Amino acid sequence: MAVIDLNSDLGEGFGAYECGDDAAMLAIVTSANVACGFHAGDPDIMAATFRTAKEKGVSIGAHPGFNDLGGFGRRRIPLNAGEIERMVAYQIGAAQALASYAGHRISYVKAHGALANWAEADEAVANAVARAIKAVDPDLTMLCIAASAQVKAAEAAGLRAVAEVFADRGYTREGRLIKRGEPGAMIDDADAAATRLMAMIEAQALIAHDGTRIPTPVESICVHGDSAHAVAMARRIRQRLEGAGYRVAAFC
């Protein structure tokens, strides 16, 4: 039976502010990418999210981004490679400490927002993220945007790379994510998202907005937890996967 992971970006509240229905998502997904306090999250939210994930049998990963609470980590900050390495390493360390505190264990890392988008196409940035992961713990997996510079960077660093596709995001014909705010960037309909994902899994390829196919392994599916449609979409995708005979399980 083929296995595929279903993940979501969670723990993205801050202080008294909540973001998304993490409890509902943790009952559906198999991996949780948890904000590390820079773009969102704080020690209390991180610890609580890790604790609930353990109770639900959900794998957890560090989700580092730019130090940009006001912009939710979606604004690029022009750091150099060394600064990016240290920024990522710092956040992985915070996640590891609070995961241990909550009785769980960080098993992978996935870059967030503008950092992830930059590393999607820029080899120097992707390599900086991979070097940071390897320096902290070479046994950590790097969850990568499929068919991107991140995959090559992980492999070059000797890390395990897992290719991720997005349920709620559109792709250009080059295989890059369409920028938020542009037509086709966001997919809100759960059935449409599930149907497109099943086609990508069967083809083992990204399917762009114009039908172009970019070959890639499809090992993990992301549903962004901050979307108003996140829970319904994640639930529908899991139903479609299991109905098609896939076993939905964490990659590590």
C-alpha positions, 0 to 999 in steps of 0.5 A: 500500500502506498503511503503519503503524508498530510501536513499543516502549518500550525501553532501560528497564533501569538499571545492572546491571538489565535490563528486557525483551528489547530485542534481540529487539524491535529485530528486529521493531519499526520505531520505538524509544522510548528511556528518557532516564535519568529513569524508566529508562535511563542513558548506557550503555544509551541509547548501546547501544540507539541503536547497535543500532537504527541497525544494525537500521534502526529509527527512534528517539525520546526517551521522557521521563518523571518523575524516578521510578526507583523507580516506573518513571515511573508515579507523577505528580509535581505539577510546574507547566507550566514545570517539565514543559517543562524536564524534557522538554527536558532529556531530549530533549537527553540523547537527542539527544547520545547518539544522535549519539554512537551515530551515529543521530538522534532523530526524534520524542518520546513521553511516558512513563507518568504524564506521558503519562497526564496529558497524555492528558487535561490540555491544559495538560500536553499543551501543556507537552510540545509546547512543550518539543519545539518549543523543542528542535527544531521538526522533531521529531514528537510521537508522541501517544496517539490521540484525546487532548489530546496530538494537539491540543497538537502541532498547536497548536504546529505539530508533526507529530502521529502518532496511536498506539494500544496493543496491550496496553492497554484503553480506556474508552468515553471513549477514555482508557487504562484505569488499570493495575490495573483490570479490562481495563487489560492485554491479554496474549494476542497473538492477541486483541491482534492481532485487536483492533488489526486491527479498530481499523485497519480502523475508524480508531477506538479500540475501547473495552472496551464496543465504543464507537468513537472515530474517530481515525487509527491511524498507529502501534502500541505494544507495551510492551517491559517486558511478559513477552509483548512479543516474541510479541505484537509478532511476531504483530502484525507478521505480521497486518499484513503478512498483511493487506497493510500495509507496516510502516515507521517514520513518520519 
